[in-house]
Structure formats: structure tokens, C-alpha cells
């Protein structure tokens, strides 16, 4: 079978599945579930794969809302990734319903041709991208072993080759002071909230002297219980981001020093703890990207590199996967240019006509990219060599 014929069959399969895929996207969108609570999405995706004849391992790798399904018995093994967790308050403001449905469509289309084309496809359901590090845990437990490549698409407001995915560590600073009556005996207290505020101010000063591509964000998650009681306990939550995993550690040390200084000044103690798996930066594999770009062009999507006017900055646990296997994380447009992800407005567009188009187009582009990799094992070798060079 020629490459052109194979790709046309894959596109036709996605078109035949269109109603199902869009319905899956809409069902996930209308019932948003937070990280590690995605039971409805998990069951919906697994049931759809099983209805198509695939054997699915539900609650895979000891995670109740993870899954894995495979098709084909020999040849290059390409993974397509599904995400399906939502955000607090704004639901699918990151469009994970589109990621899930597009990954499902690409996986089902590729599975229909895997045996005939002597290739393999693995559909991996990864919970808790929004801070819970599902892929990090699954990576440690072997979910991404024996793969030749991995891919997913992420919705946003442009068609881009990649997201500027930088490394991130989540910290919780827990302050402990001494309570006292704030009117009768304030001199006996040691104010944990003061310590947290001073720590926050220190970090605010630090922000002037970090690299322009680094980010630090924090909130107060506990500030005491009643105004007339000197707060014995206070806490703040932080995201510390740096372009590379290697530089993240240095920035973390500076942030922790700021938080500790607040505790020292207020006469309290502080415990700074990492609260979730650390996300690595994303290593986007150019060999895979060139295939994705070319396939996108065949269905009318022009994919271009990020620039000052079109860029998505954030962090993802797909970065950790990209350190282990050649990977891509391209961006697919579903919203107007002035609508950014992680907003209620974007959540609306994730279930719009453009969102539905992205489900089908994303599925087709990834399925055709899988076909390229099945048929050109030298490309896979180059992709692996590129990854090795990037890690040096």
C-alpha cells in the first residue's frame, strides 16, 4: 500500500468516527473532573476503545484514572497521548477534552491499520496533567517503556510547532509560630502570617533579578483563623519555573532562601516542601515535528514556530516524557488570537465548532504522522539520535 493511500484511509477512518469523537469531546467538556478524579472521562474513553475491539487496561499502573491500549504486534511502536483533567472553577479552560478526543481518534484510526502495516500504536490515558504529574508517575512505572515516539496535540489560539514548555516545581511553605491573644498579650506571640507575608515580599523583590524567561507565582493558602489570635500557622503555595530542568534547582534555592528569611525575621519556623512531581522542560523532536507540519499542511493547517505575537508559555508533564522518548507537543488553534488558555472564554471555545474541527484535524494529522514513522524507520533512528544529542 502506498503512503498516500494509507494516509487517505486514515483520514477516512477519522471522518467515519467524527460523530463519536465529537460526542466524546462534548461529554468530557460538560462534566469537568479535577486531577486524579477523572472517572467519567476514563470510563468513557476506555469504553469507546473497547467498543472498537481494543483490549484496554483500565486503572493502569496503579492509577485509578489512567489507561493503556495497544494495537499491532510488531514494528515501530508509536504512542498517542490523551489528557482529560480539568481546572478548578473554569472547567476545560485548557481544552483537555480536545486532547482526549483527538488522541482517541488518532489511536483508533492507526489501530485499524496497525497489523496490516506492520506497526504498533499505543494509546495512553494520562490523568492529572494540571499539577498532579500523572505522566511523571506513569513514566516511573514503565508506561513509556519500549516506545519509539510519543505525541499529542494541545489546543490554544494559534497553530504552532510547540509550546514554550518550561520546567516547574510546586512548593508549599508551611510556617509555624506561637499563638497568643492579639490584644491581651501580643508580645507572647510569634506571627506565622507575618512570616509568610515577609517571605512573599522577599520573593517579590527577587523577581526583579531573575532571568526574563523565568517565572515565580505564589498565593497564600492559609493566613490564620481569627484576627484576635496571633496566627500560629500560615502557608503559601508557589510555582517556580525555569526554562530548563538544570536551571530550575538554582532558582528554587533562591526562592526557598526568601521564604526562610521571612520566617527568621518573624521568629518562626518554616518547612518548604515539594508538593507534586517536578515537570521538566519539553524537548520537541524536530524529526517528528517536520512530519507533523507536512501532514497538517495537507488538510489546510499551516503550523509555524512561536513568535512574539503567537506563543503559549507554560509547563507540562509531557516534558518528562520527552526526556525519555522522542516526543512532540504541537499546538492546534481552536480560539481567536486574543483568547488565551486557562480562561473561561477558552473553555467556551473548547466546545465550539472550531474545537470540534480541532478534534478531527488533530486526529488526522497525528494518525498520518504515525503512518510516516511506521513506513520510515530511518526517521525514527534520526529522531532517537536527536534526542540523545539534546540530552548531552
N, C-alpha and C positions, 0 to 999 in steps of 0.2 A: 504494500500500500504506500502510495506517495505521501510525502509530508503534507502537501496541500490537501489531499483527500482526507487524511487523518484529522487535520485541523478543522475542516469543514464538518466532519462528523461530530467532533467535539462541540462545535458551536450549535449544531442542530440538536444535540442532546440537551444542552443548556436551554435552548428555546422550548423544547418539549417539557422541560421541568419548570418553566418560568412561573406558572401558576403556583406550584408547590413552593418554590424558593421565595417568592414574594410573600406568600402566606406565612412562611416560617419567619421571615424578617418582621412582618407586622405583628405576629403573635409575641415574639420576643420583645419587640418595642413596647407593646401595650401592657406588658407585665414585667417591668424592670426589677431585677434582683441584684443585690449587692454581692460583693466578693465572697465566695465560698457558700453562697446561699442560692445559686442559680439552678435550683432543682427542676423548675418547669422547663427552662431552656435546655438543660441537659437531657431530660426525658424526651422533649420534642425532637431534638437533633438526633439522638440515638434511635428513636422510633422511626424517623424518616430514613435513616441509613439502613435499618433492619428491614423496613418495608421494601427497600431496593435490593435486598438479598445479601447485604454485607453482614458479616459477623462482627458484632460490636462488643468491646469490653467496657461495660459501664463502671462508673466509680473506679476508674483505673488508677493504678499507682497509689492506692490507699487515700485518694481524694474523692469524696462523695460526688462531686460535680465535674470530674474530669472523665474523658473517654478517649478511646482509640479504636480505629477501624482500619483494616487493610484490604487491598485487592492486588492480585497478581502474585506470582510465586517465584519469579526470577527477574534479573535485570536491575537497572538503576532504581533506587528507592527514593521517591520524592515525597516530601511531607507538605501538606497544606494545613494551615493553622486556622482554627476557629476560636474567637473570643466572644463572650456573651454576657459579661457582667456589666452592671450599670453604675451610675453615680448617685450619691445621696441627693435628694431634693430635685435634681434635674433629669433623672432617668437616663435615657440613652443620649445624653448630650455629647457623647464621644462616638456614637454610631456603631456600637459593637453588634447591634442587630444586623447591620450590613456586613460586618466582618464575618459573622457566623454564617449568614445565608450565602455569601459569595464563596466562602471556603467549602461549605456543603455542596454547592453547585459544581465547583471545580473538582472536588473529590469524587462526586457521583459520575460526572462526565468522564473523568480519567479512569475510574474503576470500570466503566463499561467497555473500555478498550485495552485495559492493562494486560490481560492474558494474551490477547491477540498480538499485541505489540511487544511482548516480552519485556514488560516494565512493571514496576510496582508503584502504588500510591498509598500513602498513609495519611489518614485524616485524624488530626489530633485536636481534641477539645480541651482548651486550656482555661481554667477558671481564674478569677481574681487578678486580672491584669491591673486593675485600678488600685494598686498599692499592696495587694496581698502576695504577689510574687508566685503565682501558680506555676508559671513556666520554670522558674528557678528550682522549685521543689521537684517538679517533674523531670527536669534535667538531671538533678542529683540522683533520681530514682530510675534512670535509664530510659526515659520516654523518647529521647532523641538519639539513642544509640543506633548504629547501623543505618544511618540515613546518608544520602548523597547530597541532598539540598533541602531547604525548607523555605516556605514563602507564605505571605499573607498580604492582603490589601487593607489599608486604613482610610476611612472616609475623611474628607476635610473640604476646603473651599477651592482647591486647585488640583490639577493632575500633576503630580511631582514624582521624581525618581525616588525620593527618600524623605523621611522626616529627620530633622536635626535632633536625633535622639541622644541625649547626654546621660551620663551616669548620675545616679541619685542614691542617697542614703536617707532613711527616715529615722529621726531621733526623737526621743521623749526625755525631757529634762524634768525630773521629779525633785522638788525642793522640800526640805524638812526643817522647820524652825521650832519655835516654842510658843504655845498659845498662852494668852493672858487676857484679862479684861481690858479692853482698849481705853476705857475711861478711868477705871479704878487703879490699875497697875500696869500701864503700858511698858514701864521700864523693865518689867519681868519677861516681856515677850521678845521673840526673835521672829521677824515678819517674813514668812516664806514668799508672800506675794511681792513684797519689796524686792526680794532676791530675784524673782522671776522677771519683774519689770526692769531691774538694773541689767540683768542678762540680756533682755530684749534690746535695751538701749545700746549695749555694747555691740551686739550683732548689727544693729542699725548703723553704728559708726564703722564697723568692719566692712559693710557693703561698699563704702567709698573706695576701698583699697583691695578689691578683688578683681579678677580678670573680667572684662566686659562680657565674656561668654559663660560666666559662672552665675549661679542663682542661689539665693537663700530665702526661704519663706517660712514664717512662723506664726502660730496662733497661741493664745492662752486657752488651755483646755480645763483648767481649774484655778480659781482665784480666791478660795476661802469659802466660808459658809454663812457668815453674818458680819455686818460692819462693826459691831461692837466686840467682836472676838478677834484678837490678833491672829491672822491665818497661820496655822501650824503647817499646813500642806498647800502647795501650789504646783502647777505643772504647765509646761508649754510643749508644743509639738512642732517639729521642724522638718523641712525638706532641704537637704544640702545637695546641690547639683554642680557638676563639673564636666567639661567636655569628654574627658577620658577617665576610665576606671583608675588609672595610675595616679592622676592628679586629685582624685576625689579624697583620698586619705589625708593629704596635706590640708585641704580646705576644712575637712571635718575637724582636725586638730585645732584649727584656729577658732572655729565656731564653739567647740567644747570649752576652750580657754575663756571665751567671752562669757559663757553661761556659768562657768565655775567662778569667775571673778565677781559676778553678781552675788553668788552665794557667800563668798568671802566677805564682801562689803557689808552684807546684811547679817553676818554672823550665823548663817545657816549652813546646811549641807545640801549637796545636790548629787543626784545619780543620773548620768547621761547614758541611755541605753538605746541600741538599735532595735527598732520595733518591727521590721519586716526585712525580707531578703534584699540585699543591695542589688540595684539594677545597673548593669553595665551599659556603656555606650553601644550604639548599633554600628556594626561593621557591614555596610552594604556591599554585596558582592557584585562587581561590575559585569562579570561574565553573565550572571543571571539577569542583571538589570537590562543589558543590551537585548536579550531575548524578549523580556517583558515589554520594553519600549517598542520593539519592532512589531510584536503581536498587537499591542494597543493601537498602533497606527492603522492596522488592517481593519479595525472596527470603528475608526474615526476619532480616537482619543490621542491627542498629542501630549506626550509626557515630557516635561522639561525639568532641569535641575532647579533647586530652590534659589531664590534671589532675594534682594531687599524688599521686593513687592509681593513675593509669594514664598512664604516659608512657614513651616509648622515646627515649633520647638517644644520638646517635652521629654519624657522618659518612658521606657517600656521594657518589660522583661523579655521581649523578643531580642533585646540586645545581648542577654546572656546566652540565648540560643545561637546568636551569630558568632559568638566566640568558639562554639563547638562544631558548627556545621555551616557550610556556605548558605547564606540567607539573604532575603530581600524583604523590605517593608515599605513598598511604594504607597503613595497617597493617591486616592481617587476622588474626583470632585463630585460633590452632591449638593453644595450650597453656594450662594452668591459669594463673591470675593470678600465682602465686608462682614460675613458671618463666620465667626471662629468657633472651634470646637470647645467643649465644656461650657456651653451656654444653653439656656432654654430654647433660644432661637435655632440653634443647631439641632437640638433634639427634634424639633418640628420638621426640619428638612430631612432628617434620617428616615422619616416615614412619608416622604413626598414622592412625586413622580420621578424626580431626579435621583432620589435614594433608591427607588426600585430599579432604575436604569443602571445604577452603580452595582447593584447586586448581580445583575445579569452580565454586564460588561466585565466586572471583576472576575466572575466565574469563568467566562470565556477566555480572558487574557491569561489567567493562571493555568487553565487546562491546556491551552496551546503552548505555554511555556514549559509545562510538564512534558508535553509531546516532544518539544525541541530537545530536552535533556534526555529523554528516552532514546532518541534517534542519534544523538551526537555525544557519545561517551567521552570524546576528547574535550568537549566543552566542560564536562564535569571535572575532568582532570585539571583543566586550567582553572576552574573555579576553586578547587581544593588547593592548588598551588598558590592562588591569590590569597586565600585565607591564611595559609602558612606564612606567607610574606608579610601580611598585615599584622600578625602576632609577634613578629620578631622585634 
